[in-house]
Structures are given as structure tokens and as C-alpha cells.
Amino acid sequence: MPSGLVSEFMTREVFTVHPDMDIFALAESFLKRVNRRFPVVEDGALVGQVTRFDVLRALQKYWG
């Protein structure tokens, strides 16, 4: 069974997005990074997360 501390595996420098960010700018951020999800932060508080799949679904609605 593997063992270790979370701190040994976690990402320390986290790229966050704001809930009011434009969906196309968010898509571009996903293209520039290897992350599959970003935390959504407003006024210093975590309010959710957004994934690559969420962006694809939003763009499908846009062009659907």
C-alpha cells in the first residue's frame, strides 16, 4: 500500500479563476496549462471548481 503525506503530492502554486471570467478566456487558460480543473475563487473564498468538460459543455451550448 502506497503511503505518504498529501503535501508530498499536492500542487502548491494554484491557478484560480473568478466566477465572472469570460468562458473563452477560461478555455484559453486550459489550453495553456495541463490542469483539468481550476478552483473558482471570489473575495478570497473558494466558491466552486470548473473543469475542462464544463467548458466544452458551455461552448457546445454557445454553438449548439
C-alpha positions as semicolon CSV with decimal commas, in nm:
position;residue;x (nm);y (nm);z (nm)
1;M;0,000;0,000;0,000
2;P;0,149;0,336;-0,102
3;S;0,199;0,586;0,176
4;G;0,297;0,947;0,216
5;L;0,165;1,285;0,309
6;V;-0,073;1,489;0,097
7;S;0,186;1,769;0,098
8;E;0,421;1,543;-0,098
9;F;0,175;1,516;-0,387
10;M;-0,026;1,837;-0,390
11;T;0,018;2,133;-0,620
12;R;0,144;2,433;-0,424
13;E;0,101;2,708;-0,682
14;V;-0,264;2,700;-0,775
15;F;-0,407;2,893;-1,069
16;T;-0,755;3,015;-0,978
17;V;-1,031;3,178;-1,177
18;H;-1,302;3,428;-1,087
19;P;-1,672;3,342;-1,141
20;D;-1,707;3,641;-1,376
21;M;-1,426;3,523;-1,608
22;D;-1,520;3,501;-1,976
23;I;-1,569;3,140;-2,090
24;F;-1,338;3,191;-2,390
25;A;-1,060;3,327;-2,167
26;L;-1,112;3,025;-1,943
27;A;-1,084;2,792;-2,243
28;E;-0,757;2,962;-2,338
29;S;-0,628;2,910;-1,983
30;F;-0,699;2,539;-2,013
31;L;-0,508;2,527;-2,342
32;K;-0,205;2,692;-2,183
33;R;-0,194;2,463;-1,878
34;V;-0,207;2,092;-1,808
35;N;-0,473;2,128;-1,537
36;R;-0,805;1,953;-1,585
37;R;-0,984;2,173;-1,333
38;F;-0,944;2,513;-1,170
39;P;-1,071;2,635;-0,836
40;V;-1,315;2,925;-0,863
41;V;-1,237;3,191;-0,602
42;E;-1,429;3,507;-0,516
43;D;-1,317;3,754;-0,249
44;G;-1,056;3,504;-0,130
45;A;-1,310;3,226;-0,074
46;L;-1,347;2,904;-0,271
47;V;-1,690;2,906;-0,434
48;G;-1,654;2,609;-0,668
49;Q;-1,448;2,448;-0,939
50;V;-1,465;2,437;-1,316
51;T;-1,339;2,156;-1,539
52;R;-1,235;2,123;-1,900
53;F;-1,556;1,928;-1,957
54;D;-1,760;2,216;-1,815
55;V;-1,600;2,448;-2,071
56;L;-1,669;2,207;-2,357
57;R;-2,033;2,179;-2,249
58;A;-2,064;2,561;-2,231
59;L;-1,910;2,604;-2,576
60;Q;-2,142;2,337;-2,716
61;K;-2,440;2,537;-2,587
62;Y;-2,290;2,852;-2,740
63;W;-2,250;2,694;-3,086
64;G;-2,527;2,433;-3,048
